[in-house]
Structures are given as C-alpha cells and as structure tokens.
Amino acid sequence: MMNIEEIKSNYSKFTLDSLIERGLNYTKSATYANPNSWTISTYLEWAYAFADNTSNKTIANETDFNKICNAIFQLMDGHPLANFKKHNTKKIFHILAYQQFPFKNNLTLKDFSRQDYLFSFSEFNQAFKKQTNFSIHTFLKLLFKIWVWIDEKGFESLLPPKEQEHLFKELFSFIDLLSLKHSGGNQEIITHKKQLSFKTEEYYSFRPDFLVKYPFIEFNEKYFFIHKDIFVRTIHEYLFEYLLDLENENTRRYFDNRFEDYFAIGLSALSIQHKREKDLKNTFPNAEICDYIIDDYLFAECKAIQLKPLAQVNPTVSILKNNLELISKAYQQIISTANILSLNRESFGIIFTYQPFYFSDGTDIWDEFLKNHIETYIKEKNYKLIIPPQNLFFIDIRSWDKLVDALGNGKGNLKEILKTAVLNNKNTETRKFTFDMHLISDNNSKG
C-alpha cells in the first residue's frame, strides 16, 4: 500500500494536463462503478495539488490513472483509527460515513423548494446576488434545469455550440461560476487546504469536498461535467456553505429563524400539538428552554450547524470536545425543559440540524464527550436525566422531511417511530447512521 509521499511522487511523474484528461475521460464513461465518486474527486483534487506541466514529464495513461486511484482508495486502511485492536470500530465507520454518504444522496423536488424557502430572504439574497450575479431563485432554477437535463440526455447535449454562446449568456455564466479553471486549479486547492488546516495530508482523502464548489472543470476551452454524485452534493450543500462562509451575524440570525420555523411547518402540516420556546418563557423566564415541546413527550432544539472538518476526519476525544459545545448546550436545554415540566413518562429529544451528523443517537458521543458535561449539569441544577442519551436523536433537515412525509402517509405515528429507532440502535446490525434510515425498516412500515 502506498503512503501519501509515494502517491505524491507518483503524481509528480506525469503532466497535470494528462492526469486531468484521464480523470475527465473516465467520468464521461457510461458507468461510475469503480473508482467511486469520492475517490475520483480526491484524484482530481490531488492532481492540481501535486502535479504540474513542467518539461520532461510523462503523459499519464489508463494504467497510471488506475494505479493512483487504487492507492487513494487504500489510504482508508492506513487511518490511525482503523486499527480495531486499539480503537472502537464506531470511529472509523463514522469517518467513512462523512467520506462516502454525502455522495450517495438522492434528489427530489423537495430539495429545491426547501432551499428556496430557507435562503430566499432579502439579506442573504442580496449578498449572494452581489457576488454571483444570480438571485437564489434563479440559482436553484438553473441547478434544477441542469440536473434534469443531465439525467435525461447528458451534460454535453445541454451546452449549445461555442459560437452560439452569446445567445445563452445566463446558462454559460452559471456554468462558468461553478467551474474550476484548469489554469488556476493549484491556487484554489491551496486556498481550500488553508481553510481545512489538516496537519496530516492523508486526512484530505477522507474529506473530498473541494469539487462540490466546482462540479465543472474548464479545460482546453471546454466545460467538463465531473460526476453526477458531485453535482448532487453541489445542489444540497452550495448555499449552506456559502452562508457559513459569509460570517455575517445578522444574516445568520435571519437564517436560523427560518430554519427554526421550517421545523414547525412540518409539525403544523401533521396537526401535531406543539409549543415553542416563547410560549414557556413568560412562565419560566430564567430557565433554559428548548425550541419546541411536542405533545409533552418530545423536546427539540434547532441547530443549523455541522461538525467541523477536523472532527469529521479525526474524531478523537480532544477534537470532539472542541467541536461539540453547541450539541452539549442543546442537550442541556432539552433536559432542562423536561425537568421544568416535571414529566414522569418516557421522553425523547431531537437536535434538528441542517446537515447530517452521522451520530445514531446520543450514545455515540456519551462516554467520550457528553457524559461529563451532562452529569455535571444535572447535578448543579438538581435535575434528573429524564431523556437518556439513547433517546436523543440527531435529525438532519432531509431526514425530517422524510419523517414528515412518512407520518403524513399514515406510516406509523411519531412516538412509535422514535421507540422503534431506540430498539434499532441497541443492535449493532440494525443501528442507523441517519434517522431517515429508520423509516424504511419493516417495523415502521407496519406501524
């Protein structure tokens, strides 16, 4: 198995142009079976990072391409946490979930309408349009158009002849916005690495997200579509990542309010009784209250956050402690609210997130992180652990929509689905990485 230095050395033998051409030729093939989308994404990223077009370099052939891709794929076996004799197997599976699951997401019309609601508020729309020349609505419309066209006919049939480019300015301008310029690829990679700040280069293969921002490459005066799975990630993630990069407190506050309201839309559509934080604040002005109390047995806190890159690729105890403060705070608010209401029944908690956290439930981070925080908190407040970690779920926004749809279609009731999720997660064979996976089990379909 090659280590990272050997892989870099292998890249440096070949011209950048030939390496990129090999990768793009592969992605134009009829099947995407092997190498997979996260491997080809890493392959292209590293070509820009480690190769150039200086003289006396070799032209890469198909064998060279396959050799490098196989070496990248095998790097997962060299991750320090892949040693099952020293580390819990959950660790490496959690890392692999962040590496691979984002490339396996399906796409529905709901994914477009949801984002139109969440991001089309004036403050964000103005900032986005100022930098990109596209409104949020137009941006999503063009993403949808390309997605449908590629699905039916392929990307190349979407593009008019180059000489007609002036007749399709909006389309070409949009594709250009999402295109990595071949001549500037190296500098873009350097900037991206600075944002991630990994000290160990092997970790980059476990977070191949650079091309999510650039699902097209402009190469030899043509636009190349890289991979459908990458483009689907672009549709899911581009606007949220753009929002996080803005680092504007006012804009973020507006989004957080919309995000919290979105959770209520699902509850209202199902006619599920619920109260919001403001409904209890007048009665308990000094207490920590979570965002939603649902049917007096379910407590939800909305956090439009995501696990930071380093914690995704190397979730050691110390790194998790520096990345999960808001999760601990959310759990405290949930526990506080349940104690204030003096509940004496089985209760559940939801931390509602935008992107998946790939934690099955609170037990995934209980021993290493939550336990000390929460036990200290309930001792100080003289509270009971009414909602144990196995009853605390992380539900991302797409899982939430699927749950609302399942309930709306009569597939069980909310409390029974939560109980089934607890039972599923007790068994390693039925344990789920994301909450929507519980919805396709036989138990739920009979509910």
C-alpha positions in Angstrom: 0.0 0.0 0.0 1.4 3.4 -1.0 1.7 6.1 1.7 0.9 9.7 0.9 4.5 10.6 0.0 4.6 7.7 -2.5 1.3 8.9 -4.0 2.6 12.5 -4.3 5.8 11.1 -6.0 3.6 9.2 -8.4 1.6 12.3 -9.4 4.8 14.3 -9.9 5.9 11.9 -12.7 3.1 13.0 -15.0 1.9 16.1 -16.7 -1.0 17.8 -15.0 -2.8 18.1 -18.3 -2.7 14.3 -18.9 -3.8 13.5 -15.4 -6.8 15.7 -15.6 -7.6 14.5 -19.1 -7.5 10.9 -17.8 -9.8 11.7 -14.9 -12.3 13.6 -17.1 -12.3 10.9 -19.8 -13.2 8.4 -17.1 -16.1 10.4 -15.7 -17.6 10.7 -19.2 -17.8 6.8 -19.4 -21.2 5.2 -19.1 -20.7 3.7 -15.7 -19.3 5.1 -12.4 -18.7 1.8 -10.7 -15.0 2.0 -10.0 -13.4 4.2 -8.9 -16.2 5.7 -6.9 -17.1 9.4 -6.8 -15.2 10.2 -3.6 -12.1 8.6 -5.0 -12.3 10.3 -8.4 -12.9 13.6 -6.5 -9.8 13.1 -4.5 -7.8 12.1 -7.6 -8.6 15.3 -9.4 -8.0 17.5 -6.3 -4.6 15.9 -5.8 -3.7 16.2 -9.4 -3.9 20.0 -9.0 -2.1 19.9 -5.7 0.8 17.6 -6.7 1.3 17.8 -10.5 2.3 20.4 -13.0 3.3 20.8 -16.7 7.0 21.3 -16.4 9.1 19.7 -19.1 10.4 16.1 -19.2 7.2 14.7 -17.6 5.4 11.6 -18.8 1.9 11.5 -20.3 -0.3 9.5 -17.9 -2.1 6.5 -19.4 -5.1 4.5 -18.2 -2.9 2.2 -16.1 -1.3 5.1 -14.4 -4.7 6.5 -13.6 -6.0 3.3 -12.2 -2.8 2.8 -10.1 -3.2 6.2 -8.5 -7.0 5.8 -7.8 -6.4 2.4 -6.2 -3.7 3.9 -4.0 -6.0 6.7 -2.9 -8.8 4.2 -2.1 -6.4 2.1 0.0 -5.5 5.0 2.2 -8.5 4.4 4.4 -6.8 1.3 5.7 -4.0 3.5 6.9 -6.0 5.8 9.0 -4.9 5.7 12.7 -8.4 4.9 13.9 -8.7 2.0 11.5 -6.8 -0.2 14.0 -9.7 -2.1 15.5 -7.4 -3.6 18.2 -6.8 -0.1 19.7 -10.0 1.8 18.7 -13.7 1.3 18.8 -14.9 0.4 15.3 -17.5 3.2 15.5 -14.8 5.7 15.0 -13.6 4.6 11.5 -17.2 3.9 10.4 -18.1 7.4 11.4 -15.2 8.8 9.4 -16.2 6.7 6.4 -19.8 7.9 6.7 -18.6 11.5 6.3 -16.3 10.5 3.4 -18.9 8.5 1.4 -22.5 9.1 2.4 -22.7 12.7 1.1 -22.1 11.2 -2.4 -25.0 8.8 -2.0 -27.8 11.3 -1.5 -30.9 11.2 -3.7 -32.5 14.3 -5.0 -36.2 15.3 -5.1 -38.2 18.4 -5.9 -38.4 19.0 -2.2 -34.7 19.6 -2.0 -35.2 22.7 -4.3 -38.3 24.1 -2.7 -36.9 23.7 0.8 -33.8 25.7 -0.1 -35.9 28.3 -1.9 -37.8 28.9 1.4 -34.7 28.8 3.6 -32.4 31.0 1.6 -34.5 33.4 -0.4 -34.7 36.1 2.4 -33.6 39.6 1.3 -30.4 39.9 3.3 -28.9 36.7 2.0 -30.3 37.0 -1.5 -28.7 40.5 -1.9 -25.3 39.3 -0.7 -25.4 36.3 -2.9 -26.6 38.2 -6.0 -23.9 40.9 -5.5 -21.1 38.3 -5.6 -22.6 35.8 -8.2 -25.0 37.9 -10.3 -27.7 35.3 -9.6 -30.6 35.5 -7.3 -31.3 32.5 -5.0 -34.4 31.6 -7.1 -32.5 31.8 -10.4 -29.6 29.8 -9.0 -31.8 27.0 -7.9 -33.8 27.1 -11.1 -30.6 26.6 -13.2 -29.4 23.8 -10.9 -32.7 22.1 -11.4 -32.5 22.6 -15.2 -29.1 21.1 -15.4 -29.9 18.2 -13.1 -33.0 17.3 -15.2 -31.1 17.7 -18.5 -28.1 15.6 -17.4 -30.4 12.9 -16.0 -32.3 12.6 -19.4 -29.7 13.5 -22.1 -26.3 14.1 -20.6 -24.4 17.3 -20.0 -22.8 17.8 -23.4 -26.2 18.0 -25.1 -27.1 20.8 -22.7 -24.4 23.1 -24.0 -25.0 24.9 -27.2 -22.2 25.2 -29.8 -19.4 27.6 -28.6 -20.2 30.0 -31.4 -23.8 30.4 -30.0 -22.6 31.2 -26.5 -23.7 34.8 -26.8 -27.3 33.6 -27.2 -27.2 31.6 -23.9 -25.4 34.1 -21.6 -27.2 33.1 -18.4 -26.5 29.4 -18.8 -22.8 29.8 -19.7 -22.4 32.4 -17.0 -23.9 30.0 -14.5 -21.7 27.1 -15.6 -18.7 29.3 -15.5 -19.5 30.3 -11.9 -19.4 26.6 -10.9 -16.3 25.7 -13.0 -12.8 25.2 -11.8 -10.4 27.0 -14.1 -7.7 24.5 -15.1 -5.0 27.2 -15.1 -5.9 28.3 -11.6 -6.6 24.9 -10.0 -3.4 24.7 -8.0 -4.1 28.0 -6.2 -7.7 27.1 -5.5 -6.5 23.9 -3.8 -4.0 25.8 -1.7 -6.7 28.2 -0.5 -9.0 25.2 0.3 -6.3 23.5 2.3 -5.8 26.6 4.4 -9.5 26.6 5.3 -9.3 23.0 6.5 -5.9 23.2 8.2 -5.2 19.5 8.4 -1.7 18.7 9.7 -1.8 15.2 8.2 -2.2 15.1 4.4 -3.8 11.6 4.4 -6.9 13.2 6.0 -7.7 15.1 2.8 -8.8 11.8 1.2 -11.4 11.4 3.9 -13.0 14.8 3.1 -13.1 15.1 -0.7 -15.4 18.1 -0.8 -13.4 20.6 -2.8 -15.2 19.9 -6.1 -18.6 20.4 -4.5 -18.0 24.1 -5.2 -16.8 23.3 -8.7 -18.8 20.4 -10.3 -17.4 21.5 -13.7 -13.9 22.0 -14.9 -13.0 24.4 -17.7 -10.2 22.5 -19.6 -8.9 23.1 -23.2 -11.6 25.8 -23.7 -14.4 23.4 -22.9 -16.6 22.8 -19.9 -16.5 19.3 -18.5 -19.1 17.9 -16.1 -17.2 15.8 -13.5 -19.6 13.4 -11.8 -23.4 13.3 -11.2 -22.8 12.4 -7.5 -20.6 15.5 -7.1 -23.3 17.7 -8.7 -26.0 16.4 -6.4 -23.8 17.4 -3.5 -23.5 20.8 -5.0 -27.2 21.1 -5.1 -27.5 20.0 -1.4 -24.6 22.0 0.0 -23.6 25.0 -2.0 -25.9 27.6 -0.5 -25.5 26.4 3.1 -21.7 26.5 2.8 -21.9 29.9 1.2 -24.0 31.1 4.2 -21.4 29.8 6.6 -18.6 31.5 4.7 -20.3 34.9 4.9 -19.8 35.0 8.7 -22.4 37.8 9.0 -24.2 37.6 12.3 -27.4 39.4 11.1 -27.7 37.2 8.0 -27.1 34.1 10.1 -29.7 35.1 12.6 -32.3 35.5 9.9 -31.5 32.1 8.5 -31.6 30.5 12.0 -35.1 31.9 12.5 -36.2 30.5 9.2 -34.6 27.2 10.0 -36.5 27.0 13.3 -39.8 28.0 11.6 -39.2 25.2 9.0 -39.4 22.6 11.8 -42.8 24.0 12.8 -44.1 23.8 9.3 -43.8 20.0 9.4 -45.5 19.8 12.8 -48.4 22.0 11.6 -48.8 20.0 8.4 -49.4 16.9 10.6 -51.6 18.8 13.1 -49.2 17.7 15.9 -49.6 19.8 19.0 -46.5 21.7 20.0 -45.3 24.7 21.9 -42.4 27.0 21.2 -39.8 28.4 23.5 -41.6 31.7 23.7 -44.7 30.0 24.9 -42.9 29.0 28.1 -40.5 31.9 28.6 -43.2 34.0 30.3 -43.8 31.3 32.8 -40.2 30.3 33.3 -38.2 33.5 32.4 -34.9 32.4 33.9 -34.9 28.8 32.8 -33.1 27.2 29.8 -35.9 26.2 27.4 -35.6 24.3 24.2 -37.1 25.5 20.9 -40.0 23.0 20.8 -42.1 20.9 23.2 -44.1 18.4 21.2 -47.1 16.5 22.7 -45.4 16.8 26.1 -43.0 13.9 25.4 -40.7 15.2 22.7 -38.3 18.1 23.1 -36.4 19.6 20.1 -33.6 22.1 19.7 -32.8 23.5 16.3 -29.1 23.9 15.5 -28.2 24.7 11.9 -24.6 23.7 12.4 -22.2 21.0 11.1 -19.3 19.1 12.5 -16.0 20.9 11.6 -13.7 19.2 9.1 -11.1 18.1 11.5 -13.7 16.4 13.7 -15.1 14.6 10.7 -11.8 13.0 9.7 -10.2 12.5 13.1 -12.9 12.3 15.8 -10.7 11.8 18.8 -11.9 12.8 22.3 -9.9 16.0 22.4 -11.1 17.2 19.0 -14.7 16.3 19.6 -14.6 18.3 22.9 -13.6 21.4 20.9 -16.3 20.8 18.3 -19.5 19.8 20.1 -20.1 22.6 22.6 -23.3 23.6 20.9 -24.5 20.0 20.9 -23.9 19.8 24.7 -25.8 23.1 25.1 -28.7 21.9 23.1 -28.9 18.7 25.2 -28.9 20.8 28.4 -31.8 22.9 27.1 -33.7 19.7 26.3 -33.1 18.2 29.7 -33.9 21.5 31.5 -37.3 21.8 29.7 -38.2 18.2 30.5 -37.4 18.7 34.2 -39.2 22.0 34.4 -42.4 20.3 33.1 -41.9 17.6 35.8 -42.5 14.8 33.3 -42.7 11.3 34.6 -43.0 9.4 31.3 -40.8 8.1 28.5 -39.5 11.1 26.7 -37.3 11.8 23.7 -35.1 14.6 22.4 -34.3 15.8 18.9 -31.4 18.0 17.9 -32.5 19.3 14.5 -29.6 20.0 12.1 -29.1 21.1 8.5 -26.5 18.6 7.5 -26.3 15.0 8.9 -24.0 14.4 11.9 -24.0 10.6 11.3 -24.5 10.0 15.1 -27.0 7.2 15.6 -28.1 8.8 18.9 -26.5 10.5 21.9 -24.7 7.3 23.0 -22.3 7.7 20.1 -20.7 10.6 21.9 -21.8 10.0 25.5 -18.8 8.3 27.1 -16.2 10.4 25.3 -17.9 13.8 25.5 -21.4 14.3 26.7 -21.3 12.3 30.0 -19.1 14.7 32.0 -20.9 17.8 30.7 -24.4 16.5 31.3 -23.8 14.7 34.6 -22.2 17.9 36.0 -25.1 20.0 34.6 -27.9 17.9 36.1 -26.0 17.7 39.5 -25.7 21.5 39.6 -29.4 22.0 38.7 -30.6 19.1 40.8 -32.3 17.7 37.6 -33.0 14.1 36.5 -31.7 12.6 33.3 -35.3 12.3 32.0 -34.1 11.9 28.4 -31.2 9.4 28.4 -28.6 9.6 25.5 -30.2 6.6 23.7 -33.4 8.7 23.5 -31.6 11.7 22.0 -31.6 11.8 18.2 -29.8 13.9 15.6 -32.3 14.6 12.7 -31.0 16.5 9.7 -33.4 18.5 7.6 -33.8 15.9 4.8 -34.5 13.2 7.3 -37.0 15.5 8.9 -38.8 15.9 5.6 -38.9 12.2 5.0 -40.2 11.6 8.5 -43.0 14.2 8.0 -43.9 12.6 4.6 -44.0 9.1 6.2 -46.3 10.3 9.0 -48.5 12.2 6.5 -48.8 8.9 4.5 -50.0 7.1 7.6 -46.8 5.1 8.2 -47.0 4.8 12.0 -47.0 7.6 14.5 -44.2 9.8 15.7 -43.8 8.3 19.2 -43.8 4.7 17.8 -41.2 5.6 15.2 -39.0 7.1 18.0 -39.4 3.9 20.1 -38.5 1.7 17.1 -35.4 3.9 16.5 -34.3 3.2 20.1 -34.7 -0.5 19.6 -32.9 -0.5 16.2 -29.9 1.3 17.7 -29.5 -1.2 20.5 -28.3 -3.8 18.0 -25.2 -3.2 16.0 -26.7 -4.9 13.0 -29.8 -2.6 12.9 -28.1 0.6 14.1 -28.6 3.5 11.7 -26.3 6.4 10.8 -29.1 8.8 9.9 -32.6 9.0 11.2 -34.3 8.5 7.8 -32.8 5.0 7.7 -35.2 4.0 10.5 -38.2 4.9 8.2 -37.5 2.0 5.8 -37.4 -0.7 8.3 -40.1 -3.4 8.3 -41.2 -2.4 11.8 -42.1 1.1 10.8 -43.9 0.1 7.7 -46.2 -2.0 9.8 -46.8 0.8 12.3 
